[in-house]
Amino acid sequence: MMRKLIATVVAVWAAASPALAEESVRVFDAWARATILASRPGAAYFTIESKSDDTLIGVSTPVAAQVMIHAVEKDGDVSRMKHIETLELPAGERITLAPGGMHLMLMGLQDKLIEGTTFPMTLSFGTAVELTVEVSVLGIAAEGPREAAE
C-alpha cells in the first residue's frame, strides 16, 4: 500500500515537473527560417530567460539529426560561426538568439522546413527540467516573428 502511494506521488510529481521548468526558464518567440533543401542546415532562434543561474546544455528536435549552438565571433570585418557546447543563462537576463548573431544550427534535416508549419524543440538544462517549445517556421528571408506579425 505504501509503495503504491509513493509511486503515485512520484508519478504526479513527474507529470507536474514540466510546469516547474516553464516557471524557472521561459522561452519567447521560438522561430526558424524556411529552408529550400533538406540537405542544407536550418537555423532556429529564440529569446530565453532563466529565473536562476542555469546552463542550456543541449537542444534536440525530431526534424534534425543534431542541433548545435553557434556563437558569432568577429575578427575585424570577418564574422565566423563558432560551436559552443553550452550557453550560460545568468539569472534574470534575457538572451536573444537572432540572425547575424548567436543561433541554433539544425544539422541533418529530415525534410525541408516549410513556411507556416511548426516543430517541437526540446531544451535541456543543467538544473531546470527539460522544456519543449513549438518553433514557428517563417519565410526564408524572415528577420523574426515580430516582422511576420506586421
C-alpha positions, 0 to 999 in steps of 0.5 A: 500500500505504501509503495503504491502511494509513493509511486503515485506521488512520484508519478504526479510529481513527474507529470507536474515537473514540466510546469516547474521548468516553464516557471524557472526558464521561459522561452519567447518567440521560438522561430526558424527560417524556411529552408529550400533543401533538406540537405542544407542546415536550418537555423532556429532562434529564440529569446530565453530567460532563466529565473536562476543561474542555469546552463542550456546544455543541449537542444534536440528536435525530431526534424534534425539529426543534431542541433548545435549552438553557434556563437558569432565571433568577429575578427575585424570585418570577418564574422565566423560561426563558432560551436559552443557546447553550452550557453550560460543563462545568468539569472534574470537576463534575457538572451536573444538568439537572432540572425547575424548573431548567436543561433541554433544550427539544425544539422541533418534535416529530415525534410525541408522546413516549410513556411507556416508549419511548426516543430517541437524543440526540446531544451535541456538544462543543467538544473531546470527540467527539460522544456519543449517549445513549438518553433514557428517556421517563417519565410526564408528571408524572415528577420523574426516573428515580430516582422511576420506579425506586421 
